[in-house]
Structures are given as structure tokens and as C-alpha cells.
Amino acid sequence: MSYSWYNIAEAYGNNKIKWRKNTGDWQTLTFPNGMYDYDGIKHFLQCETGLIDPDDENKGRIFDLYFDFTIFRVVILMAKDYELYFTEGGFASLLGFEKRILKDETNFTGEMIPDITRSVDWVFTAGERRRKRCFVQLFYYKPPGQLPFQIRIEPY
């Protein structure tokens, strides 16, 4: 979904997460204010956290994430012995996770449908159609077992 408003910002309290190697100190990762999709979040996370072992010829990333369209959930893949701290702020809900620490596993699937737009989901456009003015609403809609969006066209 494309949009033209910030979904991650300091003012929303959702721009910081913490991460660490199990035995290390927590490091805070601060996202710059902006409009992020899943690839943008993944790119920033990978650029800021780096590689598992830069000297290893495979050079695997510490974190990876993607949106799985078959289950409408975000999946986070994490290298062994690393942790993500999702207990503060609103970052976890953007990705569909409960507030918790992701640890002791390498594959995590969000518990909820992600809220990447921060619940700012009403988009209104007006247009002409057959000399009738129409009002188009696109909004986020989450009934159980349904697609997470709905489009409704109403005359006004």
C-alpha cells in the first residue's frame, strides 16, 4: 500500500527498537522520521546492524524481515544468539508483533495483521463518473479471515 504520510516518527513514539547479541549490551536503533514500507524497514535495520561475521565468506545478515502475503503477517528471521527488544514504544504494532523480546529462536511470525500505516488508513478522493460525483473511500478493514482492506464508492 502506498501512502503520503509518515508512519515512523519520534512524535509517534515508534521510531526506536533495541537489539543485542545475547551477552552484550542493548543497542538502540533510531529510525529517521519517514514513510517506510517493509523493504525500507528491512534495509535500514540491515544497514544499521550489519553482518553476523564480516570475516565469514557467507556474510549473512543479523536480521531479515518480509511480509508473507499468504498469511498477512510479517516474518522476522534472526541470527542465532541475537535479540530484538519490542517492549517499548509502538514499533512492534507496525509489524504486527506483541510487545515482547524476540529471542531464543531464529524465525518469528507476527501475532497480528501489521499496522504499517499506524491506523491512518482513511484515504478520500473525489472524482467525476458519468456526470455523477463519487466519493471513493479506501480504508483498512480487519474482519477475521478477510483481506485487510476494503474499497467503497458512494455518491455525494
Contacts in CASP RR format, 6 or more apart in sequence:
PFRMAT RR
TARGET T0000
AUTHOR 0000-0000-0000
METHOD contacts of the structure
MODEL  1
MSYSWYNIAEAYGNNKIKWRKNTGDWQTLTFPNGMYDYDGIKHFLQCETG
LIDPDDENKGRIFDLYFDFTIFRVVILMAKDYELYFTEGGFASLLGFEKR
ILKDETNFTGEMIPDITRSVDWVFTAGERRRKRCFVQLFYYKPPGQLPFQ
IRIEPY
1 116 0 8 1.000
1 117 0 8 1.000
1 149 0 8 1.000
3 35 0 8 1.000
3 117 0 8 1.000
3 120 0 8 1.000
3 123 0 8 1.000
4 35 0 8 1.000
5 35 0 8 1.000
5 117 0 8 1.000
5 120 0 8 1.000
6 12 0 8 1.000
6 33 0 8 1.000
6 34 0 8 1.000
6 35 0 8 1.000
7 14 0 8 1.000
7 34 0 8 1.000
7 35 0 8 1.000
7 36 0 8 1.000
7 94 0 8 1.000
7 116 0 8 1.000
7 117 0 8 1.000
7 118 0 8 1.000
7 120 0 8 1.000
8 14 0 8 1.000
8 15 0 8 1.000
8 31 0 8 1.000
8 33 0 8 1.000
8 34 0 8 1.000
8 35 0 8 1.000
8 36 0 8 1.000
8 41 0 8 1.000
8 91 0 8 1.000
8 94 0 8 1.000
9 15 0 8 1.000
9 33 0 8 1.000
9 34 0 8 1.000
10 33 0 8 1.000
11 33 0 8 1.000
12 90 0 8 1.000
12 118 0 8 1.000
13 89 0 8 1.000
13 90 0 8 1.000
14 89 0 8 1.000
14 90 0 8 1.000
14 91 0 8 1.000
14 93 0 8 1.000
14 94 0 8 1.000
14 118 0 8 1.000
15 30 0 8 1.000
15 31 0 8 1.000
15 32 0 8 1.000
15 33 0 8 1.000
15 91 0 8 1.000
16 28 0 8 1.000
16 29 0 8 1.000
16 30 0 8 1.000
16 31 0 8 1.000
16 88 0 8 1.000
16 89 0 8 1.000
16 91 0 8 1.000
17 28 0 8 1.000
17 29 0 8 1.000
17 84 0 8 1.000
17 85 0 8 1.000
17 86 0 8 1.000
17 91 0 8 1.000
18 26 0 8 1.000
18 27 0 8 1.000
18 28 0 8 1.000
18 29 0 8 1.000
18 84 0 8 1.000
18 85 0 8 1.000
18 88 0 8 1.000
19 26 0 8 1.000
19 27 0 8 1.000
19 29 0 8 1.000
19 49 0 8 1.000
19 62 0 8 1.000
19 63 0 8 1.000
19 82 0 8 1.000
19 83 0 8 1.000
19 84 0 8 1.000
19 85 0 8 1.000
20 26 0 8 1.000
20 27 0 8 1.000
20 82 0 8 1.000
20 83 0 8 1.000
20 85 0 8 1.000
21 81 0 8 1.000
21 82 0 8 1.000
21 83 0 8 1.000
22 81 0 8 1.000
22 82 0 8 1.000
22 83 0 8 1.000
22 103 0 8 1.000
23 81 0 8 1.000
26 85 0 8 1.000
29 45 0 8 1.000
29 48 0 8 1.000
29 49 0 8 1.000
31 41 0 8 1.000
31 44 0 8 1.000
36 44 0 8 1.000
36 116 0 8 1.000
37 116 0 8 1.000
38 65 0 8 1.000
38 66 0 8 1.000
38 67 0 8 1.000
38 74 0 8 1.000
38 116 0 8 1.000
41 65 0 8 1.000
41 94 0 8 1.000
41 95 0 8 1.000
42 63 0 8 1.000
42 64 0 8 1.000
42 65 0 8 1.000
42 66 0 8 1.000
45 63 0 8 1.000
45 65 0 8 1.000
46 61 0 8 1.000
46 62 0 8 1.000
46 63 0 8 1.000
46 64 0 8 1.000
49 61 0 8 1.000
49 62 0 8 1.000
49 63 0 8 1.000
50 61 0 8 1.000
50 62 0 8 1.000
51 59 0 8 1.000
51 60 0 8 1.000
51 61 0 8 1.000
51 62 0 8 1.000
52 59 0 8 1.000
52 60 0 8 1.000
52 61 0 8 1.000
52 62 0 8 1.000
52 79 0 8 1.000
53 59 0 8 1.000
53 60 0 8 1.000
60 79 0 8 1.000
61 79 0 8 1.000
62 78 0 8 1.000
62 79 0 8 1.000
62 82 0 8 1.000
63 76 0 8 1.000
63 77 0 8 1.000
63 78 0 8 1.000
63 79 0 8 1.000
63 82 0 8 1.000
63 84 0 8 1.000
64 76 0 8 1.000
64 77 0 8 1.000
64 78 0 8 1.000
65 74 0 8 1.000
65 75 0 8 1.000
65 76 0 8 1.000
65 77 0 8 1.000
65 95 0 8 1.000
66 74 0 8 1.000
66 75 0 8 1.000
67 73 0 8 1.000
67 74 0 8 1.000
67 75 0 8 1.000
67 114 0 8 1.000
68 74 0 8 1.000
68 75 0 8 1.000
68 109 0 8 1.000
71 109 0 8 1.000
72 113 0 8 1.000
72 114 0 8 1.000
72 147 0 8 1.000
72 148 0 8 1.000
73 96 0 8 1.000
73 109 0 8 1.000
73 110 0 8 1.000
73 111 0 8 1.000
73 112 0 8 1.000
73 113 0 8 1.000
73 114 0 8 1.000
74 95 0 8 1.000
74 96 0 8 1.000
74 97 0 8 1.000
74 109 0 8 1.000
74 110 0 8 1.000
74 114 0 8 1.000
75 107 0 8 1.000
75 108 0 8 1.000
75 109 0 8 1.000
75 110 0 8 1.000
76 84 0 8 1.000
76 95 0 8 1.000
76 97 0 8 1.000
76 102 0 8 1.000
76 107 0 8 1.000
76 108 0 8 1.000
76 109 0 8 1.000
76 110 0 8 1.000
77 106 0 8 1.000
77 107 0 8 1.000
77 108 0 8 1.000
78 84 0 8 1.000
78 102 0 8 1.000
78 105 0 8 1.000
78 106 0 8 1.000
78 107 0 8 1.000
78 108 0 8 1.000
79 106 0 8 1.000
80 106 0 8 1.000
82 103 0 8 1.000
83 101 0 8 1.000
83 102 0 8 1.000
83 103 0 8 1.000
84 101 0 8 1.000
84 102 0 8 1.000
84 103 0 8 1.000
85 101 0 8 1.000
86 92 0 8 1.000
86 97 0 8 1.000
86 98 0 8 1.000
86 99 0 8 1.000
86 100 0 8 1.000
86 101 0 8 1.000
86 102 0 8 1.000
87 99 0 8 1.000
87 100 0 8 1.000
87 101 0 8 1.000
88 99 0 8 1.000
89 99 0 8 1.000
90 99 0 8 1.000
92 98 0 8 1.000
92 99 0 8 1.000
92 100 0 8 1.000
93 112 0 8 1.000
93 114 0 8 1.000
93 115 0 8 1.000
94 114 0 8 1.000
94 115 0 8 1.000
94 116 0 8 1.000
94 118 0 8 1.000
95 110 0 8 1.000
95 114 0 8 1.000
95 116 0 8 1.000
96 110 0 8 1.000
96 111 0 8 1.000
96 112 0 8 1.000
96 113 0 8 1.000
96 114 0 8 1.000
96 115 0 8 1.000
97 108 0 8 1.000
97 110 0 8 1.000
97 111 0 8 1.000
97 112 0 8 1.000
98 110 0 8 1.000
98 111 0 8 1.000
98 112 0 8 1.000
102 108 0 8 1.000
113 142 0 8 1.000
113 148 0 8 1.000
117 140 0 8 1.000
119 140 0 8 1.000
121 138 0 8 1.000
121 139 0 8 1.000
121 140 0 8 1.000
122 137 0 8 1.000
122 138 0 8 1.000
122 139 0 8 1.000
123 137 0 8 1.000
123 138 0 8 1.000
123 139 0 8 1.000
124 135 0 8 1.000
124 136 0 8 1.000
124 137 0 8 1.000
125 135 0 8 1.000
125 136 0 8 1.000
126 133 0 8 1.000
126 134 0 8 1.000
126 135 0 8 1.000
126 136 0 8 1.000
126 156 0 8 1.000
127 133 0 8 1.000
127 134 0 8 1.000
127 136 0 8 1.000
128 134 0 8 1.000
132 155 0 8 1.000
133 155 0 8 1.000
133 156 0 8 1.000
134 153 0 8 1.000
134 154 0 8 1.000
134 155 0 8 1.000
134 156 0 8 1.000
135 153 0 8 1.000
135 154 0 8 1.000
135 155 0 8 1.000
135 156 0 8 1.000
136 151 0 8 1.000
136 152 0 8 1.000
136 153 0 8 1.000
137 151 0 8 1.000
137 152 0 8 1.000
137 153 0 8 1.000
137 154 0 8 1.000
138 149 0 8 1.000
138 150 0 8 1.000
138 151 0 8 1.000
139 149 0 8 1.000
139 150 0 8 1.000
139 152 0 8 1.000
140 148 0 8 1.000
140 149 0 8 1.000
141 147 0 8 1.000
141 148 0 8 1.000
141 149 0 8 1.000
141 150 0 8 1.000
142 148 0 8 1.000
END
